[in-house]
Amino acid sequence: MPSRPLHPATLLRGARRALRAALGRPEPSGPEVLARTHPVVHEVRGLLHAKDQKGAQSRVDEALAKPAPGADALVAGGLVAHRRHLHERALDLFDRAGDDALAVAPVPYVESLFRVDPQRGLALVRSWLDGASPVPAARTWHTALRYVFAHGDDTLRHAVHDRFVAAYRGNEKQWPGGAAEVEWLERWRGAERHTTAPAPGARVPFAVMDYVQPGKGKSSQNIGDHVQTLSSLGHVVRRQNLRFHGDADLVGFAQEMQERVRPGLRLDGEATDVELYRVDRDGSSFQSFPEGTWLLEFGWHSHDLAGTGVWDFPMHENLRPLFVSFHCNKRGLLTPEVLDYLRAHGPVGCRDWTTVDLLLSLDVPAFFSGCLTTTVSTVFPELEQRPAPATVYVDAVREPVPDGQDNVKQSYREVKDRTFVENMREAVRLLEWYRTSFTHVVTKRLHCYLPTTSLGLDVDFQPANFADVRFSGLHPLDHDGFEAIRTGMIARLEPVLTAVFEGRDPEAVYALWRETVAPEVEAARARHVATTPLPALPVGPAEVAAPTAVTAPAVDGAVDVVLLPRHSQLPHVGEAVRALDASASVPLRVWLVGPGVGRLSLPELSARTSVHRVPTSALDLETLGLTTSQRAHHVLLPHLLPGVDRAVVLPVDAVVLGDVAELAAADLGSTAVAARHTSHADPSGFGLLYRAARRLDDAPATAYDFYRRIHARHVFDFNAFDTGVMVLDLARLRADGYAAESLAAMREFRIDAREALHLFVGPHRTELDAAWDHVPTRDLPDAPARLVHWADPVKPWDEAYVARQDLWHERAARPVSPAAR
């Protein structure tokens, strides 16, 4: 994105800052100064702090609407866009503000800059180092360092890290929280990426999983993660012939676990020397390992590197992963490079069935392994005496904890500050306490539920949401189901790890892994492609729509426009139709579809526009098993308008500036729908459908089936699209059975019409030019607009100000000319 020329006032402020710096005079700062110099920024920050995002957006809309808005308004607008994760809009506004953005909002500016244009962000950082730009404060250096970890080279990172530390040391009072960040990052200071450690001679190099990374906030504070590592280590220390070397604390812990292995699970063999390494799951590339270091690779890869939206994955190039108990659902993680990496080191054993289906849809061989923590009992010998009946509550959230009972926390800040071995010992201590003090557990934590079940406790698993994407295959589990996961994990890992510690060639080890899990992969593939139709509707969509359906005489050259007003929009439908009529250059047939449209009074319109009402209150939704909130009439549109083959769907809260005939003539190619990619910050179509599935908390089995069907239908991931403005080939949707299929999904999975359309269409749509669905509170202010859509909560008819609301009042109030009547 090219830099904008600086405003003369901005240049003057910069000169003043340079003069103050030359004279050694400090910059004025503090809320009082900000309130005086940037009153809109000060006000907006207060609104955002109070979590009044709607009010903050309205305030910046009003400030930006003034002729030639100043830097104050532009920075305030950037702050609101940054808070909404609309980084392109934020950067555009910050750029317009010139150096005020860096002076007043440096952290949001740097974050949005790197999110949109990392190379430009790196250039800015280099200019700071070269002294070509004003040098920022420590907190801004820290933000830049986070992104340089993700995007920069080693040399740049080292220089930025040094400047960050120096800036903090030079004025520690400026950032009270800075000491903790300086201390945290010290362990990565000077680290090079993908370096090779000396080979450990004849010893087998093996890594065990830790959970720290350069982003302190993204490092795990859940001791349950270390329970996973403890479980994985159990598969290693079963071998009584292994002699461990390396870090003394880690070696001592491994030897202790070796002694704890249950007698029936111990394995003997030739003595083997093993060099142990600690690997950071989310930051391994900044560590050093010998070539060919093996590890069991598992867990939920949910934490991006230092909160930058970039994952440190694939892992360090010297690591040889065996994937088991793996979970992923992050769009940003699954890059083409990562998919090749998973294929090269697969098949991938997945902790849950949803991950299996996700990876299979991407042509990554995968199977359901379940969770490693089912096998944690390996290093917990049988108790000689069970405790008296007692219940422990662990992060319980769904029901009140009884008086006098503690709600034990497995996630807490101290986990970040302990060493790896200290956390491993704490994991052992915690599980020992559970099994020696209690017989029953109530918990929301997956990594309390499964390991305590492994240890023989009676567990009531009560997660925050039973429909969580991570739980398919892991809950509910009866005794046989649990044992199948536990024994299956032990059986598949035993021969492969034996081959690893025998020092066999890596190609032979991976070939053995593929052979061992081949039946499970084939079973997973068969399950993935199996198609089980949803129960048929009791009546067909055409039959349901027939009593309400409306036809109208054909009009040569007319464009069919559909409005689907919500209840709160009914009072403004007349204004919307008048605005549409005023902008029309061709005959229009306007269809008002929805409950309540039959009672609407409409203004006088031109002769070229006819209005047809399709009230849907009488639709028999009960027979379909649906509710009014699902808005089934949207899905029934092809059958409610049986005489219409192509229609333009427009929102009530919009004004058309272009020629709607051009929109109607959009080339749909081989698709039935044209719509723009979503104007929301989150572009994930799967994310939209996953959120719908999470509403099935009371029906988790249904949610898990929904996840499976989503992945069976579409390859992960596709861009969500906005459904306010669309061009629909209704004839094709009728022919493709869209309504019947979508209504069945709506009934089964309780999704609404928008979600059903995403499920049916997925990526198979025509991209509509964003100018035909310009959202002024989300898009760039100067973006071309042929239709302005007020899609956010503040509407153009509200008392609160919203960007470009003058268009609504102008178009909606415009009278019909006598010649057009």
Secondary structure, DSSP 4 states (H G I P E B T S, - for coil): -PPPPPPHHHHHHHHHHHHHHHTTPPPP-SHHHHHHH-HHHHHHHHHHHTT-HHHHHHHHHHHHTSSS--HHHHHHHHHHHHHTT-HHHHHHHHHHHTHHHHHHSHHHHHHHHHHH-HHHHHHHHHHHHHTSS----HHHHHHHHHHHHHHS-HHHHHHHHHHHHHHHHH-GGG-TTHHHHHHHHGGGTTPPTTEEPPP-TTSEEEEEEE---S-GGGS--BHHHHHHHHHHHHHHHTBTTEEEEESHHHHHHHHHHHHHS-GGG-B--S-EEEEEEEEETTTGGGSEE-TTEEEEEEEE----GGGSS----S--TTEEEEEEEEE---TTT--HHHHHHHHHH-PEEESSHHHHHHHHHTT--EEE---GGGGGGGGSPPPSSPPPS-EEEES--SSPPPTT--EE-SB-THHHHS-HHHHHHHHHHHHHHHHHH-SEEEES-HHHHHHHHHTT-EEEE--S-TT-GGGTTTSS--HHHHHHHHHHHHHHHHHHHHHHHTT--HHHHHHHHHHHHHHHHHHHHHHHH---PPPPPSS-HHHHHTTT-------TT-EEEEE---GGGGGGHHHHHHHHHHH-SS-EEEEEEETTGGG-------TTEEEEEEE-TT--HHHHT--GGG-HHHHTHHHHSTT-SEEEEE-SSEEE-S-HHHHHT---TT-SEEEPBP-SS--BHHHHHHHHHHT-TT-HHHHHHHHHHHHHHS-S--B-B--SSEEEEHHHHHHTTHHHHHHHHHHHH---HHHHHHHHHTT-SEEPPGGGGB-TTTS-TTS--SEEE--SSS-TTSSS--TTHHHHHHHHHPPPPGGG-
